[in-house]
């Protein structure tokens, strides 16, 4: 599916209204990092772009709202996944991508859903979003950040 500029603009406008400014800037950074990695690995750039944008769509929702959406609409989320509030936004962001923005591509939805926890046998897109999320240029610095960025362009599996 080709994602039009109108769809990208619609998503960006929604994100501007529903994310804190620093989280919106982070989402743009993840989109840009994901596109760069997708180019490096000869992957669909538009899928990387839309996934990077939407990966944190629900990040600024309250824990109560995240739990409400999960209990009403995402029954496959297991009880053990509900123990860490910092990761609840991921399945809800995938839900929003599908229900609000009409994204039905399973690879995109899975990449969003697992961008915080990872999972066995992740797709290349999933790995790209996972890595772009913590290596994008606006991310707070950590000891091995530069090494992770370098490694992500050499061997994405080692970077994982």
Secondary structure as a PSIPRED ss2 file (coil, helix, strand):
# PSIPRED VFORMAT (PSIPRED V4.0)

   1 X C   1.000  0.000  0.000
   2 X C   1.000  0.000  0.000
   3 X C   1.000  0.000  0.000
   4 X C   1.000  0.000  0.000
   5 X H   0.000  1.000  0.000
   6 X H   0.000  1.000  0.000
   7 X H   0.000  1.000  0.000
   8 X H   0.000  1.000  0.000
   9 X H   0.000  1.000  0.000
  10 X H   0.000  1.000  0.000
  11 X H   0.000  1.000  0.000
  12 X H   0.000  1.000  0.000
  13 X H   0.000  1.000  0.000
  14 X H   0.000  1.000  0.000
  15 X H   0.000  1.000  0.000
  16 X H   0.000  1.000  0.000
  17 X H   0.000  1.000  0.000
  18 X H   0.000  1.000  0.000
  19 X C   1.000  0.000  0.000
  20 X C   1.000  0.000  0.000
  21 X H   0.000  1.000  0.000
  22 X H   0.000  1.000  0.000
  23 X H   0.000  1.000  0.000
  24 X H   0.000  1.000  0.000
  25 X H   0.000  1.000  0.000
  26 X H   0.000  1.000  0.000
  27 X H   0.000  1.000  0.000
  28 X H   0.000  1.000  0.000
  29 X H   0.000  1.000  0.000
  30 X H   0.000  1.000  0.000
  31 X H   0.000  1.000  0.000
  32 X H   0.000  1.000  0.000
  33 X H   0.000  1.000  0.000
  34 X H   0.000  1.000  0.000
  35 X H   0.000  1.000  0.000
  36 X H   0.000  1.000  0.000
  37 X H   0.000  1.000  0.000
  38 X H   0.000  1.000  0.000
  39 X H   0.000  1.000  0.000
  40 X H   0.000  1.000  0.000
  41 X C   1.000  0.000  0.000
  42 X C   1.000  0.000  0.000
  43 X C   1.000  0.000  0.000
  44 X C   1.000  0.000  0.000
  45 X H   0.000  1.000  0.000
  46 X H   0.000  1.000  0.000
  47 X H   0.000  1.000  0.000
  48 X H   0.000  1.000  0.000
  49 X H   0.000  1.000  0.000
  50 X H   0.000  1.000  0.000
  51 X H   0.000  1.000  0.000
  52 X H   0.000  1.000  0.000
  53 X H   0.000  1.000  0.000
  54 X H   0.000  1.000  0.000
  55 X C   1.000  0.000  0.000
  56 X C   1.000  0.000  0.000
  57 X C   1.000  0.000  0.000
  58 X C   1.000  0.000  0.000
  59 X C   1.000  0.000  0.000
  60 X C   1.000  0.000  0.000
  61 X C   1.000  0.000  0.000
  62 X C   1.000  0.000  0.000
  63 X H   0.000  1.000  0.000
  64 X H   0.000  1.000  0.000
  65 X H   0.000  1.000  0.000
  66 X H   0.000  1.000  0.000
  67 X H   0.000  1.000  0.000
  68 X H   0.000  1.000  0.000
  69 X H   0.000  1.000  0.000
  70 X H   0.000  1.000  0.000
  71 X H   0.000  1.000  0.000
  72 X H   0.000  1.000  0.000
  73 X H   0.000  1.000  0.000
  74 X C   1.000  0.000  0.000
  75 X C   1.000  0.000  0.000
  76 X C   1.000  0.000  0.000
  77 X C   1.000  0.000  0.000
  78 X C   1.000  0.000  0.000
  79 X H   0.000  1.000  0.000
  80 X H   0.000  1.000  0.000
  81 X H   0.000  1.000  0.000
  82 X H   0.000  1.000  0.000
  83 X H   0.000  1.000  0.000
  84 X C   1.000  0.000  0.000
  85 X H   0.000  1.000  0.000
  86 X H   0.000  1.000  0.000
  87 X H   0.000  1.000  0.000
  88 X H   0.000  1.000  0.000
  89 X H   0.000  1.000  0.000
  90 X H   0.000  1.000  0.000
  91 X H   0.000  1.000  0.000
  92 X H   0.000  1.000  0.000
  93 X H   0.000  1.000  0.000
  94 X H   0.000  1.000  0.000
  95 X H   0.000  1.000  0.000
  96 X H   0.000  1.000  0.000
  97 X H   0.000  1.000  0.000
  98 X H   0.000  1.000  0.000
  99 X H   0.000  1.000  0.000
 100 X C   1.000  0.000  0.000
 101 X C   1.000  0.000  0.000
 102 X C   1.000  0.000  0.000
 103 X C   1.000  0.000  0.000
 104 X C   1.000  0.000  0.000
 105 X C   1.000  0.000  0.000
 106 X H   0.000  1.000  0.000
 107 X H   0.000  1.000  0.000
 108 X H   0.000  1.000  0.000
 109 X H   0.000  1.000  0.000
 110 X H   0.000  1.000  0.000
 111 X H   0.000  1.000  0.000
 112 X H   0.000  1.000  0.000
 113 X H   0.000  1.000  0.000
 114 X C   1.000  0.000  0.000
 115 X C   1.000  0.000  0.000
 116 X C   1.000  0.000  0.000
 117 X C   1.000  0.000  0.000
 118 X C   1.000  0.000  0.000
 119 X C   1.000  0.000  0.000
 120 X C   1.000  0.000  0.000
 121 X C   1.000  0.000  0.000
 122 X C   1.000  0.000  0.000
 123 X C   1.000  0.000  0.000
 124 X H   0.000  1.000  0.000
 125 X H   0.000  1.000  0.000
 126 X H   0.000  1.000  0.000
 127 X H   0.000  1.000  0.000
 128 X H   0.000  1.000  0.000
 129 X H   0.000  1.000  0.000
 130 X H   0.000  1.000  0.000
 131 X H   0.000  1.000  0.000
 132 X H   0.000  1.000  0.000
 133 X H   0.000  1.000  0.000
 134 X H   0.000  1.000  0.000
 135 X H   0.000  1.000  0.000
 136 X C   1.000  0.000  0.000
 137 X C   1.000  0.000  0.000
 138 X C   1.000  0.000  0.000
 139 X C   1.000  0.000  0.000
 140 X C   1.000  0.000  0.000
 141 X C   1.000  0.000  0.000
 142 X C   1.000  0.000  0.000
 143 X C   1.000  0.000  0.000
 144 X C   1.000  0.000  0.000
 145 X H   0.000  1.000  0.000
 146 X H   0.000  1.000  0.000
 147 X H   0.000  1.000  0.000
 148 X H   0.000  1.000  0.000
 149 X H   0.000  1.000  0.000
 150 X H   0.000  1.000  0.000
 151 X H   0.000  1.000  0.000
 152 X H   0.000  1.000  0.000
 153 X H   0.000  1.000  0.000
 154 X H   0.000  1.000  0.000
 155 X C   1.000  0.000  0.000
 156 X H   0.000  1.000  0.000
 157 X H   0.000  1.000  0.000
 158 X H   0.000  1.000  0.000
 159 X H   0.000  1.000  0.000
 160 X C   1.000  0.000  0.000
